[in-house]
Amino acid sequence: MRQPSAWAIIHGGKEVENRSLGSIRAGRMEPGRIAIHAAIGMKQDEYAYLVWRWAKDGVATPRPDLLPRRAIIGSVEVVEIITESDSPWFGGEAGLLLRDPVPCDPIPAAGALGYFEWRQGSAIADPLPWMRDWGAAEGGMFDDLPVQFRETPVKPFGTGKGRKT
């Protein structure tokens, strides 16, 4: 999954990973312990929206250049496949209900869609320019302050049943 969602599962209390029922079937997703793979891709608009959205619930997301990508970052237990939940993390057709996240030092690994057997790979992805520049203040004087948004970021993905904004 893309960052910062992978980080939120391992470190931010994200207890539901949203998926369509079709992707759950196609990915052969079922209950059991799984590794969490942070994909190489991370979209700036998704990152901005999720930082803003999760901050409303008190979840402080790391800067994008500090989030490992193209790596296994931990494991979690998939308890069940759900189609309803009161969790603020649920929003869509279905989801994987998660518990017991266990972080690990990032292990470089290429990814694939759905559940897959991973093998240790070459290197963790380098940050892109937008990731290094994220939230930087002119001159660096206020770089340690939380990122502020002049306007609410646009939600870059679907608005399925139960999705919170």
Secondary structure by P-SEA (a helix, b strand, c coil): cccaaaaaaacccccbbbbcaaaaaaacccccbbbbbbcccccaaaaaaaaaaaaaacccccccccccccccccccccccccccccccccccccbbbbcccccccbbbbbbbccccccccccccccccccccccccccccccccccccccccccccccccccccc
